[in-house]
Amino acid sequence: MHHLRTCAAKLRPLSASQTVKNLSHSGSVVSRTFQQGRFYTAPVAAEPFLSGTSSNYVEEMYFAWLENPQSVHKSWDVFFRNANMGAPPGTAYQSPPPLGASRASLSQAQSMVVAQPNVDKLVEDHLAVQSLIRAYQIRGHHVAQLDPLGILDADLESSVPANLATSSNGLDIAVCKERLKKLTVGAFYGLDESDLDKVFHLPTTTFIGGNETALPLREIIRRMEMSYCQHIGVEFMFINDLEQCQWIRQKFETPSAMQFTNEEKRTLLARLVRSTRFEEFLQRKWSSEKRFGLEGCEVLIPALKTIIDKSSENGIENVIMGMPHRGRLNVLANVIRKELEQIFCQFDSKLEAADEGTGDVKYHLGMYHRRINRVSNRNITLSLVANPSHLEAVDPVVQGKTKAEQFYLSDTEGKKVMSILLHGDAAFAGQGIVYETFHLSDLPSYTTHGTIHVVVNNQIGFTTDPRVARSSPYPTDVARVVNAPIFHVNADDPEAVMYVCNVAAEWRNTFHKDVVVDLVCFRRNGHNEMDEPMFTQPLMYKQIKKQKPVLKKYAEKLTSEGVVTQQEFEEEMAKYDKICEEAYTRSKDEKIMHIKHWLDSPWPGFFTLDGQPKSMTCPSTGLSEEMLNHIGKVASSVPVEDFTIHGGLTRILKGRGEMVKNRTVDWALAEYMAFGSLLNEGIHIRLSGQDVERGTFSHRHHVLHDQNVDKKTCIPMNHLWPNQAPYTVCNSSLSEYGVLGFELGFAMASPNALVLWEAQFGDFHNTAQCIIDQFISPGQAKWVRQNGIVLLLPHGMEGMGPEHSSARPERFLQMCNDDPDVVPKFTEDFVVRQLYDTNWIVVNCSTPANYFHVLRRQILLPFRKPLIIFTPKSLLRHPDAKSSYDDMLPGTEFLRSIVEDGVAAQKPEDVKRLLLCTAFSLPIRRD
């Protein structure tokens, strides 16, 4: 049957001459990627006797011929032979010789079969065409016209001359051959100019034919050029999923796929007006101020709005964004919709801060805003997370916050909450945190079900040429490790950008995987507005000075198309200029800067309306003995049936049971008690890090593994109470920087969760130092953003070598904001207020009971502060390192200092030496 279908398919298309004739009548095809009305029609012809009513008869004849060629009439034998041997469409059928014909006539009919083209050559040519199509799909992006400056190819390879562009009136075979040298080995795969008008059947791995199954080679090449070699370059053939590859092919190869209505074009123009005029307004008013403007990539604003519009239509309710400083003010104004006067007043050097802390520069601030999306007419919440100057550091923070929002909305598939990450080209290629964040993208406890990455590809990093800044062809190549498709697009073609952004949003909604949009653009000014780029990039900036703004080019295009008039365009600009001027006037009345108005993660109801704690007291962190016994019983058992645990674990659980009987706890059981009680109070707990499920030192065992069934696990902590909060414990990837940033972002989303990150060894926190230094330690001072994340750092000078001996507590103490020259006032709320005034809390617990209390206190405090806990190593199992229930009952609390209760305490007048120590100390020998 397959052979018959193949045979029938070969009969359908027109001859090459007829197809070319039809195409010539349909007019030339303009070589712009987004050209409206890109229609290709090629009517088909068939053998004169073939029709739908005769298909069954032909099928029966064909099967009979396959079994015995002599069983059918000679004319059918000739027909099937000719068709199978590749006869051109319309020529396979030969009229049977008349009755009484001579043997010479019969021989002539038989000779038709012999005269048919060589089958091997036919197959070879079709394979060549298939290879040619595949070459465009794999490497067409290398010859796409992506650089708006026309200086460098986006892949840093400039072997193809800049004038190699397909003519709109025809196809120059020499041009194609030169272009294809970069695409293929052997250039044209053995095809030559004489094959251009031959008709070839299209493979199932392309959609350029539309409704047609065959096209002349000339048209195949033209359509592949239109799909992959214009202003869009598509990298996707490395993806090892056929469905995903076919989906992308269909989006970019289908004829007439890239069309926009006049209304969509006018909306795009209006958004470009706002993006461009905002930067021009800032330049006029504050020409000597650094603002890290978006000039050269103004299309970013309509690009982001397109992604948000399409995502909102697909059901997204919450978008969390992270970005570097370039273009941040424009995004705040025209995407997040921050009040313009609040942005403009940031340029006033005399503005005083009304909130606590130091504040931060305007191009680091974040924002949270809920509004109606005008395209989808649905509510949408937009959050832009504050970010320091450390480029890409915000990436895992955004992912963690996104994961938390999905968790609290029970959005297990990412259909309500999504993240958008913006990057610079140099940072995307150079910063290792990008790689770490990508590798969290598909892990069960870390996936956010797809992130849309938008790269503002200035083709320069500060002053560094990309040719000496990266080893990969593109800055986006890091995304290939997670099979994320990469869409490169010339940022001076707004309609191509909009199409790519729509496809990216649809990809994320369809497959819930990461995707990258690479906006190949330029930076009109230097690194900042005060910088002189001609020192280091003279040729680039000579070209940039000649470059016409994209707004002007697009307005001229729409005017020539009759979509808008020049008057309408000027009125749109005047309208936005007026909005800016009015906001500027209002900004002069602002005398005080409220940093809390820039909060990226508000906690409604947790603080007073003024943003202050509702009290300065902390209730007792002790628990009833009944609750301690209940938690201890679950902690020392396997709460599910038919579950086989390891023999060594059986002994550990038995030991826990003995401790419960003796009313004592060790470190692991004290942690269990604290976690379990908070879960009962509705507090979600998330413990993350390397090997935390078992614990680096095999003390925790919060996840039990069946010894006979793969992946069958049990988390007893989730079997404590009928209506308890969920407990999440998850081994992370072997990353500190990325995972700590992720957990910090998770803790940002809600104050009613205990989020903990544990280092495998305490000293490993130094590879996450950027998160500690730039987010955790100064976060509240810079951004009025409290965070209750807990860092568990195993620490102990126990001969483990220089690496694993110390978690460096001196570093954390040095970063405390406690002023050694100020003596605090001792009031009734002194203890709690001192905690409130500090930037973080650093403890080195001496007993399991104190560890229990400090964990519970972290949630019961009326505010949130980061908590740094130096946890022990050998003391985890030390027989003397245990606490009694009596130290954990109601009325007990965390002891800031534990005084000796021995002989010295009974006779203080005889004390001759005072020792201050931290962590657990064994009984001191007194001589």
Salt bridges, closest charged atoms under 4 A:
ASP77 OD2 - LYS74 NZ 3.38
ASP77 OD1 - ARG81 NE 2.90
ASP125 OD1 - LYS121 NZ 2.95
ASP153 OD2 - LYS182 NZ 3.43
ASP155 OD2 - HIS142 ND1 2.50
ASP155 OD2 - LYS182 NZ 3.71
GLU178 OE1 - LYS181 NZ 3.44
ASP195 OD1 - LYS198 NZ 2.96
ASP197 OD1 - ARG218 NE 3.29
GLU219 OE1 - ARG222 NE 3.39
GLU219 OE2 - ARG223 NE 2.98
GLU225 OE1 - ARG179 NE 3.06
GLU235 OE2 - ARG480 NH1 2.68
GLU235 OE1 - HIS488 NE2 2.62
GLU263 OE1 - ARG266 NH2 3.15
GLU279 OE1 - ARG291 NH1 2.63
GLU280 OE1 - ARG277 NH1 2.78
GLU289 OE1 - LYS362 NZ 3.63
GLU295 OE2 - ARG291 NH2 2.91
ASP309 OD2 - ARG271 NH2 2.69
GLU313 OE1 - LYS310 NZ 3.66
GLU339 OE1 - LYS338 NZ 3.93
GLU341 OE1 - ARG586 NH2 3.06
ASP360 OD2 - HIS364 ND1 3.23
GLU392 OE1 - HIS423 ND1 2.64
ASP395 OD2 - HIS423 ND1 3.76
GLU405 OE2 - LYS401 NZ 3.23
GLU413 OE1 - LYS415 NZ 2.92
ASP442 OD2 - LYS513 NZ 3.17
ASP465 OD2 - ARG467 NH2 2.78
ASP492 OD2 - LYS553 NZ 2.63
ASP493 OD2 - ARG32 NH2 3.61
ASP493 OD2 - HIS231 ND1 2.63
GLU495 OE2 - LYS557 NZ 3.26
GLU506 OE1 - LYS251 NZ 2.62
GLU506 OE2 - LYS310 NZ 3.71
ASP514 OD2 - HIS453 NE2 2.92
ASP518 OD2 - HIS488 ND1 2.71
GLU529 OE2 - ARG291 NH1 3.79
GLU556 OE1 - LYS548 NZ 3.17
GLU561 OE1 - LYS265 NZ 3.10
GLU561 OE2 - LYS557 NZ 2.41
ASP577 OD2 - ARG277 NH2 2.54
GLU581 OE2 - LYS285 NZ 3.54
ASP600 OD2 - ARG785 NH1 2.65
GLU625 OE2 - ARG663 NE 2.74
GLU658 OE2 - LYS661 NZ 4.00
GLU671 OE1 - ARG700 NE 2.73
GLU671 OE1 - HIS702 NE2 3.78
GLU681 OE2 - ARG856 NH1 3.16
ASP706 OD2 - LYS712 NZ 3.81
GLU743 OE1 - ARG686 NE 2.69
GLU758 OE1 - ARG700 NH1 2.84
ASP763 OD1 - HIS804 ND1 3.15
GLU810 OE2 - ARG808 NH1 3.81
ASP829 OD2 - ARG833 NE 3.46
ASP886 OD1 - ARG663 NH2 2.82
GLU900 OE2 - ARG926 NH2 1.86
ASP927 OD1 - ARG925 NE 3.06
